[in-house]
Amino acid sequence: MCGIVGYVGEKQAADILIEGLKKLEYRGYDSSGIAVFTKNGVVTEKSKGRLSMLESKLEKNGVPEGNVGIGHTRWATHGEPSDVNSHPHSYGRVTVVHNGIIENYLTLKNALIESGDVFVSETDTEVISHLIDRYYSGNPTEAIFAATARLEGSYALGVLFDDIPDRIFAVRKDSPLIVGLGKDENFIASDIPAILAHTRNYYIIEADEVAVLSKDEIRVYDVFGNEITDRKKLYTADWDIESAEKGGFPHFMLKEIFEQPSTLERAVFPHFVNGPEGILKEQIPSTDNIKRLVIVACGSAMNTGMLGKCVIEKLARVPVDVCIASEFRYSDPILNEGDVVIIISQSGETADSLAALRLAKERGIPVWAIVNVVGSSIAREADNTIYIWAGPEIAVATTKAYTSQVAVLYVLALRLALDRGRIDADRCRYYMDCMKKLPELAKQVLGDGYIKEYQRLASYNRNKHDYFIIGRGRDYALGCEGQMKIKEVSYMHCETYAAGELKHGTISLITEGVPCLAIGTDSTLFDKLAGNIKEIKARGGHILLLAKKGLAEGRDFYDDLIELPELDELFLPIIGAIPIQTYAYYTAVYRGCDVDKPRNLAKSVTVE
Ligand code: BG6
């Protein structure tokens, strides 16, 4: 997602725009830019990198002076972060900033090029400036509606017309956009934080409404050109600025946990639009001759590989090794013809993972990447990149990126299984239908009843010193992420064991009241897990069972139970991650930890 702002009033627009963009950097920070009406027309300044890069550019080139302008901070989708791909984008008499994704931009772009238009960027947004200019023959709202009628996808737009220097225009569909009402000044913004310093009063622009702002009036028109301003509901923001950036959540981590229904949809659904035969075809043209996958990553990204290994080996029977990147790069790894190295990284900048990528490439081994940040180093240097489209993840402890990376590994498992004839198209469609349920089920385990239970359990255990997690197979892999979450945000010692392994070592640490999470989503292993749970109970351990619905029926060996919603058990770990993340979050809150910025940690470690 990106952030857009607009200002029309009596103050210097550039200052207001930059300040507003600073409040929206959580929506994306790959690049930024502003366009201001000066006495010599619209002047645009934009720069790759954080907002501070734009500020330095403005300092060097001079700040454009004027009282009307639009601004943008970018989370790259189409087109890598670069100066030329930064917004605003201009063509002819029109300048736009855009938040969203235009799915049919290539078709439109090719048609416009056919008819003589010249493009300078790789973005989908630039197409919009061309279209509005093409339709503009004096009526700006008509031109905007005509252009947006051609767009498929999502958009929130701020628009300037060269020959209308005292107004800004705004329109949206599926991307957020508000219009702020000030005194002798008015604003547009993707989100409330950008305008809170100036006004708390705003309209929400509905789909296919155009807002026209001058400094002393706002008019809103419907797609038929009727003015509907007096029908707009006036809202008053009661958030403080800090909580507004978090969308009303107390921490980015909780906000990102709650984003998972939509991030799971964005990670998975685009791969299914062309049925089984289309899965990952664009990103991975061929899987022929693959003998082994070597997944290399750090931290939680490595944990996704552990779960991915279970599923890929189960469905596709392709051997998968999972390596810690900092070990891989110094281990003189054995890599052979038929191996593919898969680097998994949210940031795409983790030094150890990037080094592992380069080592594999030096050995002539194909490298795929599963990444969140578009245009990041790992994304650019891999031979094939699969983006997870989770949007900016601000909290240091990953949540939505973890589940989206895992989901992409499941999608890859379907593709490999299909290509190797391990499953047929019908079976693949069944699995695809299971994965299409993930967003709804993610919403379910974030429902009030579940949240109250996570809070109760976190509160009950908040002063414990040690926490144990056990599981088998996929549940053990999920448990490894669980221990990472609990440790990194709540600073509580936590260890995960393959359930059958506990008795070979650390069961000596299980004493009266020691809390232990047992993860049981796999019915074929549940009886074995039950035996391990009883071993812990016999020593006074306090069991929280996270289980597939029904498996705990008639059993009495647990103290607390969280049942996951109905879903083919193969996919349950993806959903099971969410209760564990949320439990870890509340444990950290109750222990007074700095949830979004845990001590000693960094979001992406770009040094060794
Ligand atoms: C750590 C983060 O620093 O790096 C983890 O705290 C993350 O959340 C790990 O999993 C790897 O980072 P990335 O960006 O390569 O996934």
Residues whose N, C-alpha, C, O or C-beta is under 5 A from the ligand:
A	BS01	BG6	C298 G299 S300 A301 I344 S345 Q346 S347 G348 T350 V396 A397 T398 A602 K603 S604 V605
